[in-house]
């Protein structure tokens, strides 16, 4: 990270590590990035968890297959990652 930012964030020696003035200046910005990453990670997890959860659809035998197949086709186009389970 220090290489990317162009300056050292810490002074390191054999006894301890101290934050530099540059480190103090950039700390709030780096903390914001860390919070943003945590938020993105959580949003991604929610999305992936939703994708793993199958959509269960109950269909009565009186509904014609043409009408239901149209619904399934459109659902698949708009939600390609979701699994569908159909029950009678």
PDB file of N, CA, C and O in Angstrom:
ATOM      1  N   UNK A   1       0.833  -1.177   0.000  1.00  0.00           N
ATOM      2  CA  UNK A   1       0.000   0.000   0.000  1.00  0.00           C
ATOM      3  C   UNK A   1       0.887   1.253   0.000  1.00  0.00           C
ATOM      4  O   UNK A   1       0.580   2.242  -0.665  1.00  0.00           O
ATOM      5  N   UNK A   2       1.970   1.195   0.742  1.00  0.00           N
ATOM      6  CA  UNK A   2       2.882   2.347   0.787  1.00  0.00           C
ATOM      7  C   UNK A   2       3.433   2.640  -0.604  1.00  0.00           C
ATOM      8  O   UNK A   2       3.580   3.800  -0.991  1.00  0.00           O
ATOM      9  N   UNK A   3       3.734   1.589  -1.347  1.00  0.00           N
ATOM     10  CA  UNK A   3       4.237   1.768  -2.706  1.00  0.00           C
ATOM     11  C   UNK A   3       3.182   2.465  -3.574  1.00  0.00           C
ATOM     12  O   UNK A   3       3.500   3.387  -4.325  1.00  0.00           O
ATOM     13  N   UNK A   4       1.933   2.020  -3.466  1.00  0.00           N
ATOM     14  CA  UNK A   4       0.843   2.628  -4.235  1.00  0.00           C
ATOM     15  C   UNK A   4       0.643   4.097  -3.870  1.00  0.00           C
ATOM     16  O   UNK A   4       0.396   4.928  -4.744  1.00  0.00           O
ATOM     17  N   UNK A   5       0.749   4.415  -2.587  1.00  0.00           N
ATOM     18  CA  UNK A   5       0.526   5.788  -2.132  1.00  0.00           C
ATOM     19  C   UNK A   5       1.745   6.679  -2.333  1.00  0.00           C
ATOM     20  O   UNK A   5       1.620   7.903  -2.381  1.00  0.00           O
ATOM     21  N   UNK A   6       2.907   6.080  -2.449  1.00  0.00           N
ATOM     22  CA  UNK A   6       4.110   6.851  -2.740  1.00  0.00           C
ATOM     23  C   UNK A   6       4.886   7.333  -1.528  1.00  0.00           C
ATOM     24  O   UNK A   6       5.825   8.114  -1.681  1.00  0.00           O
ATOM     25  N   UNK A   7       4.529   6.900  -0.341  1.00  0.00           N
ATOM     26  CA  UNK A   7       5.244   7.328   0.875  1.00  0.00           C
ATOM     27  C   UNK A   7       5.003   6.299   1.965  1.00  0.00           C
ATOM     28  O   UNK A   7       4.000   5.586   1.933  1.00  0.00           O
ATOM     29  N   UNK A   8       5.913   6.212   2.933  1.00  0.00           N
ATOM     30  CA  UNK A   8       5.726   5.251   4.030  1.00  0.00           C
ATOM     31  C   UNK A   8       4.614   5.672   4.984  1.00  0.00           C
ATOM     32  O   UNK A   8       4.466   6.848   5.314  1.00  0.00           O
ATOM     33  N   UNK A   9       3.838   4.683   5.416  1.00  0.00           N
ATOM     34  CA  UNK A   9       2.789   4.919   6.402  1.00  0.00           C
ATOM     35  C   UNK A   9       3.312   4.717   7.815  1.00  0.00           C
ATOM     36  O   UNK A   9       2.774   5.274   8.772  1.00  0.00           O
ATOM     37  N   UNK A  10       4.370   3.913   7.941  1.00  0.00           N
ATOM     38  CA  UNK A  10       4.917   3.568   9.256  1.00  0.00           C
ATOM     39  C   UNK A  10       6.437   3.642   9.228  1.00  0.00           C
ATOM     40  O   UNK A  10       7.070   3.439   8.192  1.00  0.00           O
ATOM     41  N   UNK A  11       7.000   3.937  10.385  1.00  0.00           N
ATOM     42  CA  UNK A  11       8.438   3.803  10.605  1.00  0.00           C
ATOM     43  C   UNK A  11       8.604   2.532  11.418  1.00  0.00           C
ATOM     44  O   UNK A  11       8.040   2.387  12.502  1.00  0.00           O
ATOM     45  N   UNK A  12       9.387   1.619  10.874  1.00  0.00           N
ATOM     46  CA  UNK A  12       9.557   0.319  11.524  1.00  0.00           C
ATOM     47  C   UNK A  12      10.998   0.186  12.017  1.00  0.00           C
ATOM     48  O   UNK A  12      11.941   0.491  11.288  1.00  0.00           O
ATOM     49  N   UNK A  13      11.155  -0.265  13.243  1.00  0.00           N
ATOM     50  CA  UNK A  13      12.480  -0.630  13.732  1.00  0.00           C
ATOM     51  C   UNK A  13      12.361  -1.921  14.519  1.00  0.00           C
ATOM     52  O   UNK A  13      11.279  -2.505  14.581  1.00  0.00           O
ATOM     53  N   UNK A  14      13.415  -2.363  15.102  1.00  0.00           N
ATOM     54  CA  UNK A  14      13.395  -3.664  15.770  1.00  0.00           C
ATOM     55  C   UNK A  14      12.545  -3.672  17.034  1.00  0.00           C
ATOM     56  O   UNK A  14      12.171  -4.743  17.511  1.00  0.00           O
ATOM     57  N   UNK A  15      12.232  -2.507  17.585  1.00  0.00           N
ATOM     58  CA  UNK A  15      11.506  -2.459  18.854  1.00  0.00           C
ATOM     59  C   UNK A  15      10.029  -2.092  18.713  1.00  0.00           C
ATOM     60  O   UNK A  15       9.204  -2.503  19.529  1.00  0.00           O
ATOM     61  N   UNK A  16       9.694  -1.310  17.668  1.00  0.00           N
ATOM     62  CA  UNK A  16       8.286  -0.910  17.530  1.00  0.00           C
ATOM     63  C   UNK A  16       7.999  -0.374  16.134  1.00  0.00           C
ATOM     64  O   UNK A  16       8.893  -0.207  15.305  1.00  0.00           O
ATOM     65  N   UNK A  17       6.732  -0.118  15.913  1.00  0.00           N
ATOM     66  CA  UNK A  17       6.255   0.462  14.661  1.00  0.00           C
ATOM     67  C   UNK A  17       5.495   1.728  15.022  1.00  0.00           C
ATOM     68  O   UNK A  17       4.630   1.719  15.897  1.00  0.00           O
ATOM     69  N   UNK A  18       5.835   2.834  14.328  1.00  0.00           N
ATOM     70  CA  UNK A  18       5.153   4.112  14.581  1.00  0.00           C
ATOM     71  C   UNK A  18       4.556   4.624  13.281  1.00  0.00           C
ATOM     72  O   UNK A  18       5.137   4.469  12.207  1.00  0.00           O
ATOM     73  N   UNK A  19       3.387   5.236  13.398  1.00  0.00           N
ATOM     74  CA  UNK A  19       2.742   5.818  12.226  1.00  0.00           C
ATOM     75  C   UNK A  19       3.459   7.120  11.856  1.00  0.00           C
ATOM     76  O   UNK A  19       3.845   7.896  12.730  1.00  0.00           O
ATOM     77  N   UNK A  20       3.630   7.347  10.558  1.00  0.00           N
ATOM     78  CA  UNK A  20       4.277   8.572  10.084  1.00  0.00           C
ATOM     79  C   UNK A  20       3.242   9.692   9.985  1.00  0.00           C
ATOM     80  O   UNK A  20       2.044   9.448  10.126  1.00  0.00           O
ATOM     81  N   UNK A  21       3.699  10.898   9.746  1.00  0.00           N
ATOM     82  CA  UNK A  21       2.784  12.027   9.513  1.00  0.00           C
ATOM     83  C   UNK A  21       1.919  11.748   8.292  1.00  0.00           C
ATOM     84  O   UNK A  21       0.726  12.050   8.273  1.00  0.00           O
ATOM     85  N   UNK A  22       2.540  11.168   7.278  1.00  0.00           N
ATOM     86  CA  UNK A  22       1.782  10.799   6.078  1.00  0.00           C
ATOM     87  C   UNK A  22       0.717   9.758   6.423  1.00  0.00           C
ATOM     88  O   UNK A  22      -0.408   9.828   5.928  1.00  0.00           O
ATOM     89  N   UNK A  23       1.069   8.803   7.264  1.00  0.00           N
ATOM     90  CA  UNK A  23       0.122   7.793   7.708  1.00  0.00           C
ATOM     91  C   UNK A  23      -1.050   8.409   8.450  1.00  0.00           C
ATOM     92  O   UNK A  23      -2.198   8.013   8.250  1.00  0.00           O
ATOM     93  N   UNK A  24      -0.759   9.384   9.310  1.00  0.00           N
ATOM     94  CA  UNK A  24      -1.826  10.075  10.051  1.00  0.00           C
ATOM     95  C   UNK A  24      -2.738  10.837   9.095  1.00  0.00           C
ATOM     96  O   UNK A  24      -3.955  10.869   9.279  1.00  0.00           O
ATOM     97  N   UNK A  25      -2.145  11.446   8.077  1.00  0.00           N
ATOM     98  CA  UNK A  25      -2.926  12.220   7.106  1.00  0.00           C
ATOM     99  C   UNK A  25      -3.849  11.315   6.289  1.00  0.00           C
ATOM    100  O   UNK A  25      -5.001  11.665   6.032  1.00  0.00           O
ATOM    101  N   UNK A  26      -3.343  10.161   5.886  1.00  0.00           N
ATOM    102  CA  UNK A  26      -4.131   9.285   5.008  1.00  0.00           C
ATOM    103  C   UNK A  26      -5.038   8.320   5.760  1.00  0.00           C
ATOM    104  O   UNK A  26      -5.905   7.697   5.147  1.00  0.00           O
ATOM    105  N   UNK A  27      -4.864   8.182   7.053  1.00  0.00           N
ATOM    106  CA  UNK A  27      -5.634   7.211   7.828  1.00  0.00           C
ATOM    107  C   UNK A  27      -7.154   7.333   7.644  1.00  0.00           C
ATOM    108  O   UNK A  27      -7.812   6.323   7.398  1.00  0.00           O
ATOM    109  N   UNK A  28      -7.734   8.547   7.756  1.00  0.00           N
ATOM    110  CA  UNK A  28      -9.198   8.637   7.582  1.00  0.00           C
ATOM    111  C   UNK A  28      -9.653   8.148   6.202  1.00  0.00           C
ATOM    112  O   UNK A  28     -10.710   7.530   6.075  1.00  0.00           O
ATOM    113  N   UNK A  29      -8.861   8.424   5.187  1.00  0.00           N
ATOM    114  CA  UNK A  29      -9.220   7.991   3.837  1.00  0.00           C
ATOM    115  C   UNK A  29      -9.129   6.468   3.714  1.00  0.00           C
ATOM    116  O   UNK A  29      -9.983   5.830   3.098  1.00  0.00           O
ATOM    117  N   UNK A  30      -8.088   5.906   4.305  1.00  0.00           N
ATOM    118  CA  UNK A  30      -7.922   4.455   4.261  1.00  0.00           C
ATOM    119  C   UNK A  30      -8.996   3.747   5.081  1.00  0.00           C
ATOM    120  O   UNK A  30      -9.435   2.653   4.724  1.00  0.00           O
ATOM    121  N   UNK A  31      -9.418   4.373   6.181  1.00  0.00           N
ATOM    122  CA  UNK A  31     -10.511   3.800   6.972  1.00  0.00           C
ATOM    123  C   UNK A  31     -11.808   3.799   6.177  1.00  0.00           C
ATOM    124  O   UNK A  31     -12.588   2.850   6.255  1.00  0.00           O
ATOM    125  N   UNK A  32     -12.043   4.877   5.400  1.00  0.00           N
ATOM    126  CA  UNK A  32     -13.239   4.934   4.552  1.00  0.00           C
ATOM    127  C   UNK A  32     -13.211   3.812   3.512  1.00  0.00           C
ATOM    128  O   UNK A  32     -14.233   3.185   3.231  1.00  0.00           O
ATOM    129  N   UNK A  33     -12.040   3.572   2.954  1.00  0.00           N
ATOM    130  CA  UNK A  33     -11.904   2.493   1.973  1.00  0.00           C
ATOM    131  C   UNK A  33     -12.214   1.154   2.633  1.00  0.00           C
ATOM    132  O   UNK A  33     -12.901   0.316   2.050  1.00  0.00           O
ATOM    133  N   UNK A  34     -11.709   0.954   3.841  1.00  0.00           N
ATOM    134  CA  UNK A  34     -11.957  -0.304   4.554  1.00  0.00           C
ATOM    135  C   UNK A  34     -13.447  -0.497   4.829  1.00  0.00           C
ATOM    136  O   UNK A  34     -13.967  -1.603   4.683  1.00  0.00           O
ATOM    137  N   UNK A  35     -14.129   0.569   5.222  1.00  0.00           N
ATOM    138  CA  UNK A  35     -15.575   0.490   5.467  1.00  0.00           C
ATOM    139  C   UNK A  35     -16.313   0.191   4.158  1.00  0.00           C
ATOM    140  O   UNK A  35     -17.245  -0.613   4.133  1.00  0.00           O
ATOM    141  N   UNK A  36     -15.890   0.840   3.081  1.00  0.00           N
ATOM    142  CA  UNK A  36     -16.507   0.589   1.777  1.00  0.00           C
ATOM    143  C   UNK A  36     -16.297  -0.845   1.322  1.00  0.00           C
ATOM    144  O   UNK A  36     -17.201  -1.455   0.752  1.00  0.00           O
ATOM    145  N   UNK A  37     -15.121  -1.384   1.567  1.00  0.00           N
ATOM    146  CA  UNK A  37     -14.847  -2.777   1.206  1.00  0.00           C
ATOM    147  C   UNK A  37     -15.718  -3.728   2.021  1.00  0.00           C
ATOM    148  O   UNK A  37     -16.244  -4.704   1.487  1.00  0.00           O
ATOM    149  N   UNK A  38     -15.870  -3.445   3.302  1.00  0.00           N
ATOM    150  CA  UNK A  38     -16.712  -4.295   4.151  1.00  0.00           C
ATOM    151  C   UNK A  38     -18.162  -4.250   3.666  1.00  0.00           C
ATOM    152  O   UNK A  38     -18.849  -5.271   3.639  1.00  0.00           O
ATOM    153  N   UNK A  39     -18.615  -3.060   3.284  1.00  0.00           N
ATOM    154  CA  UNK A  39     -19.980  -2.906   2.782  1.00  0.00           C
ATOM    155  C   UNK A  39     -20.159  -3.662   1.460  1.00  0.00           C
ATOM    156  O   UNK A  39     -21.171  -4.334   1.260  1.00  0.00           O
ATOM    157  N   UNK A  40     -19.182  -3.551   0.566  1.00  0.00           N
ATOM    158  CA  UNK A  40     -19.251  -4.257  -0.715  1.00  0.00           C
ATOM    159  C   UNK A  40     -19.230  -5.764  -0.490  1.00  0.00           C
ATOM    160  O   UNK A  40     -19.956  -6.501  -1.158  1.00  0.00           O
ATOM    161  N   UNK A  41     -18.411  -6.222   0.435  1.00  0.00           N
ATOM    162  CA  UNK A  41     -18.330  -7.653   0.745  1.00  0.00           C
ATOM    163  C   UNK A  41     -19.675  -8.154   1.269  1.00  0.00           C
ATOM    164  O   UNK A  41     -20.135  -9.226   0.876  1.00  0.00           O
ATOM    165  N   UNK A  42     -20.309  -7.374   2.162  1.00  0.00           N
ATOM    166  CA  UNK A  42     -21.604  -7.769   2.728  1.00  0.00           C
ATOM    167  C   UNK A  42     -22.683  -7.793   1.644  1.00  0.00           C
ATOM    168  O   UNK A  42     -23.504  -8.709   1.612  1.00  0.00           O
ATOM    169  N   UNK A  43     -22.687  -6.789   0.754  1.00  0.00           N
ATOM    170  CA  UNK A  43     -23.670  -6.757  -0.337  1.00  0.00           C
ATOM    171  C   UNK A  43     -23.475  -7.949  -1.265  1.00  0.00           C
ATOM    172  O   UNK A  43     -24.447  -8.562  -1.706  1.00  0.00           O
ATOM    173  N   UNK A  44     -22.231  -8.275  -1.557  1.00  0.00           N
ATOM    174  CA  UNK A  44     -21.945  -9.435  -2.401  1.00  0.00           C
ATOM    175  C   UNK A  44     -22.406 -10.725  -1.761  1.00  0.00           C
ATOM    176  O   UNK A  44     -22.953 -11.595  -2.438  1.00  0.00           O
ATOM    177  N   UNK A  45     -22.190 -10.860  -0.460  1.00  0.00           N
ATOM    178  CA  UNK A  45     -22.617 -12.053   0.255  1.00  0.00           C
ATOM    179  C   UNK A  45     -24.137 -12.184   0.223  1.00  0.00           C
ATOM    180  O   UNK A  45     -24.664 -13.274   0.000  1.00  0.00           O
ATOM    181  N   UNK A  46     -24.852 -11.055   0.449  1.00  0.00           N
ATOM    182  CA  UNK A  46     -26.320 -11.099   0.393  1.00  0.00           C
ATOM    183  C   UNK A  46     -26.795 -11.534  -0.990  1.00  0.00           C
ATOM    184  O   UNK A  46     -27.726 -12.330  -1.113  1.00  0.00           O
ATOM    185  N   UNK A  47     -26.145 -11.005  -2.035  1.00  0.00           N
ATOM    186  CA  UNK A  47     -26.524 -11.366  -3.398  1.00  0.00           C
ATOM    187  C   UNK A  47     -26.289 -12.854  -3.634  1.00  0.00           C
ATOM    188  O   UNK A  47     -27.170 -13.554  -4.134  1.00  0.00           O
ATOM    189  N   UNK A  48     -25.104 -13.336  -3.275  1.00  0.00           N
ATOM    190  CA  UNK A  48     -24.781 -14.742  -3.506  1.00  0.00           C
ATOM    191  C   UNK A  48     -25.673 -15.666  -2.683  1.00  0.00           C
ATOM    192  O   UNK A  48     -26.049 -16.744  -3.145  1.00  0.00           O
ATOM    193  N   UNK A  49     -26.013 -15.247  -1.464  1.00  0.00           N
ATOM    194  CA  UNK A  49     -26.920 -16.054  -0.650  1.00  0.00           C
ATOM    195  C   UNK A  49     -28.303 -16.119  -1.290  1.00  0.00           C
ATOM    196  O   UNK A  49     -28.950 -17.166  -1.272  1.00  0.00           O
ATOM    197  N   UNK A  50     -28.759 -14.990  -1.858  1.00  0.00           N
ATOM    198  CA  UNK A  50     -30.082 -14.968  -2.511  1.00  0.00           C
ATOM    199  C   UNK A  50     -30.075 -15.855  -3.743  1.00  0.00           C
ATOM    200  O   UNK A  50     -31.065 -16.530  -4.028  1.00  0.00           O
ATOM    201  N   UNK A  51     -28.975 -15.860  -4.474  1.00  0.00           N
ATOM    202  CA  UNK A  51     -28.880 -16.686  -5.669  1.00  0.00           C
ATOM    203  C   UNK A  51     -28.919 -18.162  -5.301  1.00  0.00           C
ATOM    204  O   UNK A  51     -29.501 -18.966  -6.030  1.00  0.00           O
ATOM    205  N   UNK A  52     -28.310 -18.527  -4.183  1.00  0.00           N
ATOM    206  CA  UNK A  52     -28.281 -19.922  -3.756  1.00  0.00           C
ATOM    207  C   UNK A  52     -29.644 -20.405  -3.277  1.00  0.00           C
ATOM    208  O   UNK A  52     -29.919 -21.604  -3.308  1.00  0.00           O
ATOM    209  N   UNK A  53     -30.501 -19.487  -2.835  1.00  0.00           N
ATOM    210  CA  UNK A  53     -31.816 -19.854  -2.327  1.00  0.00           C
ATOM    211  C   UNK A  53     -32.757 -20.074  -3.507  1.00  0.00           C
ATOM    212  O   UNK A  53     -33.009 -19.140  -4.269  1.00  0.00           O
ATOM    213  N   UNK A  54     -33.277 -21.276  -3.672  1.00  0.00           N
ATOM    214  CA  UNK A  54     -34.151 -21.522  -4.815  1.00  0.00           C
ATOM    215  C   UNK A  54     -35.491 -20.798  -4.670  1.00  0.00           C
ATOM    216  O   UNK A  54     -35.995 -20.600  -3.565  1.00  0.00           O
ATOM    217  N   UNK A  55     -36.044 -20.415  -5.806  1.00  0.00           N
ATOM    218  CA  UNK A  55     -37.381 -19.829  -5.851  1.00  0.00           C
ATOM    219  C   UNK A  55     -38.345 -20.989  -6.040  1.00  0.00           C
ATOM    220  O   UNK A  55     -38.258 -21.723  -7.025  1.00  0.00           O
ATOM    221  N   UNK A  56     -39.259 -21.152  -5.099  1.00  0.00           N
ATOM    222  CA  UNK A  56     -40.224 -22.253  -5.172  1.00  0.00           C
ATOM    223  C   UNK A  56     -41.557 -21.719  -5.677  1.00  0.00           C
ATOM    224  O   UNK A  56     -42.114 -20.765  -5.133  1.00  0.00           O
ATOM    225  N   UNK A  57     -42.047 -22.352  -6.719  1.00  0.00           N
ATOM    226  CA  UNK A  57     -43.295 -21.909  -7.342  1.00  0.00           C
ATOM    227  C   UNK A  57     -44.269 -23.080  -7.335  1.00  0.00           C
ATOM    228  O   UNK A  57     -43.953 -24.169  -7.817  1.00  0.00           O
ATOM    229  N   UNK A  58     -45.456 -22.844  -6.783  1.00  0.00           N
ATOM    230  CA  UNK A  58     -46.513 -23.846  -6.814  1.00  0.00           C
ATOM    231  C   UNK A  58     -47.455 -23.545  -7.963  1.00  0.00           C
ATOM    232  O   UNK A  58     -47.875 -22.401  -8.138  1.00  0.00           O
ATOM    233  N   UNK A  59     -47.789 -24.554  -8.743  1.00  0.00           N
ATOM    234  CA  UNK A  59     -48.642 -24.364  -9.912  1.00  0.00           C
ATOM    235  C   UNK A  59     -49.791 -25.359  -9.856  1.00  0.00           C
ATOM    236  O   UNK A  59     -49.596 -26.557  -9.652  1.00  0.00           O
ATOM    237  N   UNK A  60     -50.984 -24.834 -10.040  1.00  0.00           N
ATOM    238  CA  UNK A  60     -52.157 -25.712 -10.080  1.00  0.00           C
ATOM    239  C   UNK A  60     -52.238 -26.369 -11.456  1.00  0.00           C
ATOM    240  O   UNK A  60     -51.856 -25.767 -12.459  1.00  0.00           O
ATOM    241  N   UNK A  61     -52.721 -27.566 -11.501  1.00  0.00           N
ATOM    242  CA  UNK A  61     -52.801 -28.315 -12.761  1.00  0.00           C
ATOM    243  C   UNK A  61     -53.767 -27.653 -13.756  1.00  0.00           C
ATOM    244  O   UNK A  61     -53.734 -27.974 -14.944  1.00  0.00           O
ATOM    245  N   UNK A  62     -54.612 -26.748 -13.297  1.00  0.00           N
ATOM    246  CA  UNK A  62     -55.575 -26.095 -14.181  1.00  0.00           C
ATOM    247  C   UNK A  62     -54.951 -24.964 -15.004  1.00  0.00           C
ATOM    248  O   UNK A  62     -55.573 -24.468 -15.943  1.00  0.00           O
ATOM    249  N   UNK A  63     -53.742 -24.560 -14.659  1.00  0.00           N
ATOM    250  CA  UNK A  63     -53.059 -23.515 -15.432  1.00  0.00           C
ATOM    251  C   UNK A  63     -52.401 -24.178 -16.630  1.00  0.00           C
ATOM    252  O   UNK A  63     -51.653 -25.146 -16.490  1.00  0.00           O
ATOM    253  N   UNK A  64     -52.687 -23.648 -17.800  1.00  0.00           N
ATOM    254  CA  UNK A  64     -52.132 -24.237 -19.021  1.00  0.00           C
ATOM    255  C   UNK A  64     -50.616 -24.110 -19.095  1.00  0.00           C
ATOM    256  O   UNK A  64     -50.053 -23.113 -18.645  1.00  0.00           O
ATOM    257  N   UNK A  65     -49.955 -25.116 -19.659  1.00  0.00           N
ATOM    258  CA  UNK A  65     -48.496 -25.088 -19.719  1.00  0.00           C
ATOM    259  C   UNK A  65     -47.941 -23.933 -20.548  1.00  0.00           C
ATOM    260  O   UNK A  65     -46.856 -23.437 -20.245  1.00  0.00           O
ATOM    261  N   UNK A  66     -48.643 -23.498 -21.569  1.00  0.00           N
ATOM    262  CA  UNK A  66     -48.138 -22.401 -22.406  1.00  0.00           C
ATOM    263  C   UNK A  66     -47.997 -21.121 -21.591  1.00  0.00           C
ATOM    264  O   UNK A  66     -46.998 -20.412 -21.704  1.00  0.00           O
ATOM    265  N   UNK A  67     -48.989 -20.835 -20.783  1.00  0.00           N
ATOM    266  CA  UNK A  67     -48.948 -19.625 -19.961  1.00  0.00           C
ATOM    267  C   UNK A  67     -47.818 -19.718 -18.925  1.00  0.00           C
ATOM    268  O   UNK A  67     -47.089 -18.750 -18.706  1.00  0.00           O
ATOM    269  N   UNK A  68     -47.682 -20.863 -18.305  1.00  0.00           N
ATOM    270  CA  UNK A  68     -46.677 -21.028 -17.263  1.00  0.00           C
ATOM    271  C   UNK A  68     -45.266 -21.060 -17.844  1.00  0.00           C
ATOM    272  O   UNK A  68     -44.344 -20.496 -17.255  1.00  0.00           O
ATOM    273  N   UNK A  69     -45.089 -21.708 -18.986  1.00  0.00           N
ATOM    274  CA  UNK A  69     -43.772 -21.750 -19.621  1.00  0.00           C
ATOM    275  C   UNK A  69     -43.318 -20.359 -20.043  1.00  0.00           C
ATOM    276  O   UNK A  69     -42.125 -20.057 -19.999  1.00  0.00           O
ATOM    277  N   UNK A  70     -44.247 -19.520 -20.445  1.00  0.00           N
ATOM    278  CA  UNK A  70     -43.915 -18.132 -20.773  1.00  0.00           C
ATOM    279  C   UNK A  70     -43.384 -17.389 -19.555  1.00  0.00           C
ATOM    280  O   UNK A  70     -42.405 -16.648 -19.638  1.00  0.00           O
ATOM    281  N   UNK A  71     -44.051 -17.603 -18.422  1.00  0.00           N
ATOM    282  CA  UNK A  71     -43.600 -16.989 -17.168  1.00  0.00           C
ATOM    283  C   UNK A  71     -42.205 -17.481 -16.807  1.00  0.00           C
ATOM    284  O   UNK A  71     -41.329 -16.685 -16.468  1.00  0.00           O
ATOM    285  N   UNK A  72     -41.997 -18.808 -16.879  1.00  0.00           N
ATOM    286  CA  UNK A  72     -40.690 -19.372 -16.540  1.00  0.00           C
ATOM    287  C   UNK A  72     -39.591 -18.835 -17.451  1.00  0.00           C
ATOM    288  O   UNK A  72     -38.495 -18.515 -16.989  1.00  0.00           O
ATOM    289  N   UNK A  73     -39.885 -18.738 -18.740  1.00  0.00           N
ATOM    290  CA  UNK A  73     -38.896 -18.215 -19.691  1.00  0.00           C
ATOM    291  C   UNK A  73     -38.525 -16.781 -19.388  1.00  0.00           C
ATOM    292  O   UNK A  73     -37.346 -16.428 -19.415  1.00  0.00           O
ATOM    293  N   UNK A  74     -39.507 -15.952 -19.100  1.00  0.00           N
ATOM    294  CA  UNK A  74     -39.237 -14.546 -18.785  1.00  0.00           C
ATOM    295  C   UNK A  74     -38.478 -14.411 -17.462  1.00  0.00           C
ATOM    296  O   UNK A  74     -37.565 -13.594 -17.345  1.00  0.00           O
ATOM    297  N   UNK A  75     -38.860 -15.215 -16.474  1.00  0.00           N
ATOM    298  CA  UNK A  75     -38.157 -15.188 -15.192  1.00  0.00           C
ATOM    299  C   UNK A  75     -36.697 -15.569 -15.388  1.00  0.00           C
ATOM    300  O   UNK A  75     -35.811 -14.928 -14.824  1.00  0.00           O
ATOM    301  N   UNK A  76     -36.438 -16.594 -16.172  1.00  0.00           N
ATOM    302  CA  UNK A  76     -35.068 -17.052 -16.419  1.00  0.00           C
ATOM    303  C   UNK A  76     -34.250 -15.955 -17.104  1.00  0.00           C
ATOM    304  O   UNK A  76     -33.070 -15.787 -16.795  1.00  0.00           O
ATOM    305  N   UNK A  77     -34.856 -15.212 -18.024  1.00  0.00           N
ATOM    306  CA  UNK A  77     -34.140 -14.126 -18.705  1.00  0.00           C
ATOM    307  C   UNK A  77     -33.781 -12.992 -17.743  1.00  0.00           C
ATOM    308  O   UNK A  77     -32.684 -12.438 -17.811  1.00  0.00           O
ATOM    309  N   UNK A  78     -34.698 -12.654 -16.862  1.00  0.00           N
ATOM    310  CA  UNK A  78     -34.450 -11.528 -15.945  1.00  0.00           C
ATOM    311  C   UNK A  78     -33.691 -11.927 -14.687  1.00  0.00           C
ATOM    312  O   UNK A  78     -33.122 -11.067 -14.014  1.00  0.00           O
ATOM    313  N   UNK A  79     -33.672 -13.216 -14.358  1.00  0.00           N
ATOM    314  CA  UNK A  79     -32.974 -13.711 -13.156  1.00  0.00           C
ATOM    315  C   UNK A  79     -32.180 -14.971 -13.522  1.00  0.00           C
ATOM    316  O   UNK A  79     -32.511 -16.062 -13.057  1.00  0.00           O
ATOM    317  N   UNK A  80     -31.137 -14.834 -14.348  1.00  0.00           N
ATOM    318  CA  UNK A  80     -30.464 -16.022 -14.861  1.00  0.00           C
ATOM    319  C   UNK A  80     -29.719 -16.854 -13.814  1.00  0.00           C
ATOM    320  O   UNK A  80     -29.405 -18.016 -14.069  1.00  0.00           O
ATOM    321  N   UNK A  81     -29.433 -16.279 -12.644  1.00  0.00           N
ATOM    322  CA  UNK A  81     -28.645 -16.998 -11.651  1.00  0.00           C
ATOM    323  C   UNK A  81     -29.509 -17.729 -10.614  1.00  0.00           C
ATOM    324  O   UNK A  81     -28.987 -18.485  -9.795  1.00  0.00           O
ATOM    325  N   UNK A  82     -30.802 -17.507 -10.649  1.00  0.00           N
ATOM    326  CA  UNK A  82     -31.680 -18.118  -9.637  1.00  0.00           C
ATOM    327  C   UNK A  82     -32.153 -19.496 -10.089  1.00  0.00           C
ATOM    328  O   UNK A  82     -32.431 -19.730 -11.265  1.00  0.00           O
ATOM    329  N   UNK A  83     -32.234 -20.385  -9.130  1.00  0.00           N
ATOM    330  CA  UNK A  83     -32.747 -21.737  -9.357  1.00  0.00           C
ATOM    331  C   UNK A  83     -34.254 -21.713  -9.104  1.00  0.00           C
ATOM    332  O   UNK A  83     -34.711 -21.097  -8.141  1.00  0.00           O
ATOM    333  N   UNK A  84     -35.013 -22.372  -9.950  1.00  0.00           N
ATOM    334  CA  UNK A  84     -36.470 -22.418  -9.804  1.00  0.00           C
ATOM    335  C   UNK A  84     -36.880 -23.862  -9.496  1.00  0.00           C
ATOM    336  O   UNK A  84     -36.428 -24.801 -10.151  1.00  0.00           O
ATOM    337  N   UNK A  85     -37.736 -24.019  -8.496  1.00  0.00           N
ATOM    338  CA  UNK A  85     -38.307 -25.315  -8.177  1.00  0.00           C
ATOM    339  C   UNK A  85     -39.815 -25.213  -8.376  1.00  0.00           C
ATOM    340  O   UNK A  85     -40.467 -24.340  -7.803  1.00  0.00           O
ATOM    341  N   UNK A  86     -40.352 -26.096  -9.177  1.00  0.00           N
ATOM    342  CA  UNK A  86     -41.780 -26.077  -9.489  1.00  0.00           C
ATOM    343  C   UNK A  86     -42.449 -27.250  -8.801  1.00  0.00           C
ATOM    344  O   UNK A  86     -41.953 -28.376  -8.844  1.00  0.00           O
ATOM    345  N   UNK A  87     -43.589 -26.975  -8.161  1.00  0.00           N
ATOM    346  CA  UNK A  87     -44.359 -28.024  -7.484  1.00  0.00           C
ATOM    347  C   UNK A  87     -45.808 -27.934  -7.928  1.00  0.00           C
ATOM    348  O   UNK A  87     -46.329 -26.849  -8.184  1.00  0.00           O
ATOM    349  N   UNK A  88     -46.444 -29.082  -8.014  1.00  0.00           N
ATOM    350  CA  UNK A  88     -47.849 -29.133  -8.403  1.00  0.00           C
ATOM    351  C   UNK A  88     -48.698 -29.031  -7.147  1.00  0.00           C
ATOM    352  O   UNK A  88     -49.927 -29.053  -7.229  1.00  0.00           O
TER     353      UNK A  88
END
